Amino acid sequence: METRITAPLLPRDGEKSTEEKLMDLLSNPFAQQVAQDSIVIAILTALGITLAIFAIFLILRPFNTIVYAPRLRHADEKHKPPPLGKGLFAWVHPVFKTNEFDYVDKIGMDATVFLRIARMCRNMFAVLAIVGCAIIIPINVTESQKFAKKGDFKLQAIIMMTPQNLFGEILWAFIAVAYVFDFIVCGFLWWNYRGVHRLRRKYLESPEYQNSLHSRTLMITDVPRSLRSDQGLVEIADSLRTTPEVPRPSIGRNVKDIPDLFEQHEAAVIELEQVLSKYLKNPNSLPAERPLCKPSKKDPEYTDKKQKVDAIDYLTARIQRLEDQIKAARDTVDKRDAMSYGFASYETIESAHTVAYASRRKHPKGSTINLAPRPNDVIWKNLPLDPKKRRWNKFINNLWITLLTVLYFIPNVLIAVFLAKLDNIAQFWPTFKDEMSRNPRTWALVQGILAPALTSLFYYFLPIIFRRLSIQAGDLTKTSRERHVIHQLYGFFVFNNLFVFSLFGAVFSFIATAVNESKSGGKPFMQIVDEVHPFTQIVISLCSISSFWVTWLVQRNLGAAVDLSQIVNLAWGSFSRKFLNPTPRELIKRTAPPPFDYASYYNYFLFYSTVALCFASLQPITLAVTAVYFTLDASMKKYLLLYVFCTKTESGGLYWRVIFNRFLVGAFLSNVITALLVGARGNGDHVPWAMLFSMVPLPLLLLGFKIYCKRTFDDSMKFYTKGEITKGSEAPAPIDKESRRRDRVAVRFGHPALYQKLTVPMVHEKSRHLLSEVYRGRLDGDLGATAGFSDVYTMKRMSKENPGKAAGATGPFEFVSDNNMDFENFKDRPEFSDEHGGDGSVYGHVSRPGTPASMVGSERGRSTSRDSERTFADETPGVTYPAGYHHTPSNLREYSPSPDRGLGRMPSNQSNPYQLRDESALLHGAAPMGSQTPNQTYTPYSSDQQGGTDYFKRI
């Protein structure tokens, strides 16, 4: 038998191997072949769709104020925007005729600064477009025509407008334009820095800021263990010797696991609401089987976590257990040790800001002093972190962000090569090729949806990822977290969506050529560089892809129009009502003004601006397209911020410096691109050192401009006054302690875990009569502590609506009818308003529940909403102290944060026992203060007095 020798199959002549095919695909995965006609079609298509979406907005706006004017429905008189008519263009006059200083009162400083930045971008790029198109385009076209005549070939107009075919001394014009561009950018930044500074000073002098507690309060962190007391905070503040006033201190308390219990309780309530909403969707026809769920991993009562239990019974019991644990933990909070942070409040703003200014770049007694943010702006769990731990967390956070930013190009390339072009997968997978040939339309639809959907999904979660990483890094406030998110998003987008996208093909080709040359001929690396001319290849690649960025920027107008039309909110609301089972809480929140995502919108502004600045010298049309985008978006965002969106956490305009710095970065990158162009084409095969040296002053000018603005504006923007520092002077005697006692700094800046009310599950009113069947727990919520041991236990609670008849079972639930399922009925409740820009400013005064401020008057506390039907217990006379501050006397607290004496009775407590556990004062053993003003005089105990369980001594 003849022996047959087999050899591996070799590719046929002209047929590439698998490795070669893969290298060709990876050589330029983001290649965008945009023809000249395609650009015109893209521009016309984008403008047409934008006009169509705008027409939809004009038609729908007058008939849907819930979506298109929620702020007009809910804001109080001071913050309510101008009224709107029913006409198609009735919104134009109130939007464009509102003064900038009126914006501060209507929508807040953050929104006002955002609109100013949008107008700055509009005006800046309009001027840049005029200058760039008037100078660069004629030069490029003229020189390109000369080049084409020499070579006897034709060039497309879109290529002729680029410097791809320019050489020699003509590039001095691009250096001159780079200087002009930098001066224009810096001029607009300086002008608006002055404008923001003026707004900021107006804000600091406004009655709202002057009357706020946080404006005259200091946040002191990194307090040494020996000074962790109220008196220790006073010593730290007084060590600076800057003011004669003595602050009202409040050291932080160790709340340990209470915040985690709160999160678990909130999650259990939301889950129970979702279960009930789905189970009771049709009250007349309940499902045959009750809903089941897996027990929580944190529940020690269940050893087998894989078993499924009755969801309604389990979640109700879990909520009650968590509630009891929170109550028990609160009762012992004053017995625990003090923390390394605290707050010190002064009588005047001048004193607080003087101390804060004097403590800049200093650490008195090892601590750190800053102006206190708003209480709802604090990230409480990061305050106890010591500096060493915070630095380590910041290092790890930066490491993760760097890895995510740098390594994302790998999945980005794979998506661009294979998911965006499924034919490339078919080249390597014959089975998939056969499937595509059988169902071409189906796979064409998948190809059109899959890649954009995955990319959009990633970009949706990217800000969330960065926020969580910033919290892990130790950010102390939500405002600083958002500023860091802007910085991180900008770096991610510029690296991956600009440089990697634009330069990957040129860089990959150079690397592949260098590897092949070194393997075949063994040439030195520098020789390969001289032969390949990598900088020339990069310039050609940038000029070629510039047409894509023109079409991409044109399509950004669609995003601005979609924002204005609120199509996504309308579509999602209709879809969820018909096909999902939204809970009453979710339906209520949908009628509230949605929070404005400053981090994402600022990132878009910065990224579009950076793209335009980088390609300004390569394709000046990008400047004109960007100017058109900002012209449209600046107008649209005016309407959205006036009538639709709200600011969740007001920073007072502190985002400006981040935006200012990023614009300088964009100008610097533009100079780098120009220098790259000059270096590659300025002097043939030789480096044009004279041209490059002439551009050296540009980054130095940008740096000097930044330092000038910082020294001129920053301190007066941050501090109301710098004060006069007098060293060696002794502080006089403290001012009246009784007046400082009314500041309630210990409560206003106390950890929310000490007073925050527990969320009550909401159920639709139509399901009230079914709870006796669905809920197997005790439903008669207003029975006293003797229930089960007396005849009262067998009695039925009587109905208030139908006297003489038994009332339906309520249980630990809150019932909401369809007519009352509106944010208007809940905006005075922090559980709703805190997520939608409440903070006691937009919707009127919303005080923290359970604090003395909520007990002083009848209107400022958490009022009973008109939406829910609850029963009420008899009013309790007197004033009850808030939880966690008066259960046990502490030698660490000098003054009581209780309200003024004799201010009357508390608002009525509700009878529901589920509600009593979270709304009543947590001090059950102490007697309340009398409802009448006593004749005796009270003086506070000093920190070294002993004996007694009260904070006041009667004399």
Protein Blocks (a to p, Z undefined) as FASTA:
>chain_A
ZZdddddddddehiacfklmmmmmmmmmmbccddfklmmmmmmmmmmmmmmmmmmmmmmm
mmomklmommlmmmcfklpccdddfbfklmmmmmmmpcfklmmmmnojklmmmmmmmmmm
mmmmmmmmmmmmmmmmmmmmmmmmmmmmmnopaddfklmmpcklgghjllmmmmmmmmmm
mmmmmmmmmmmmmmmmmmmmmmmmpmklmmpmklmcccdehiafklgcfklmmmmmmmno
pafbdcdddddddekjmmmmmmmmmmmmmmmmmmmmmmmmpmmlccfbdcdddddfklmk
bmblmbccdfklmmmmmmmmmmmmmmmmmmmmmmpccdfbdcdddfbfklmmmmmmmmgo
iaeehiacdddddfklpcfklmmpcfklmmmmmmmmmmmmmmmmmmmmmmmmmmmmmmmm
mmlmmmmmmklmmmmmmmmmlmmmmmmmmmmmmmmmmmmmmmmmmmmmmmmnopabfklm
mmmmmmmmmmmmmmmmmmmmmmmmmmmmmmmmmmmmmmmnopafklmmmmnommlmmmmm
mmmmmmmmmmmmmmmmmmmmmmmnommmmmmmmmmmmmmccdfklmmmmmpccdddfklm
mmmmmmmmmmmmmmmmmommlmmmmmmmmmmmmmmmmmmmmmmmccfbaghhpmmmmmmm
mmmmmmmmmmmmmmmmmmmmmnojaccfklmmmmmmmmmmmmmmmmmmmmmmmmmmmpmb
gbjadehiacdddddfklmmmnommmmmgcfklmpccddddddfklmmmmmmmpmcdfbl
mbcfkgoiamklmpccddfklghiacddfbjaddddfklmcfklmmmpmklmmmnonnom
mnopaddehiaklmmpmmlmccddfkbccddddddedjdddehilmpccfkbfbdcbdce
hibjaddddfblklmmmmmcfblkbccddfbdcfbdcddddfkbgejjbfbdcZZ
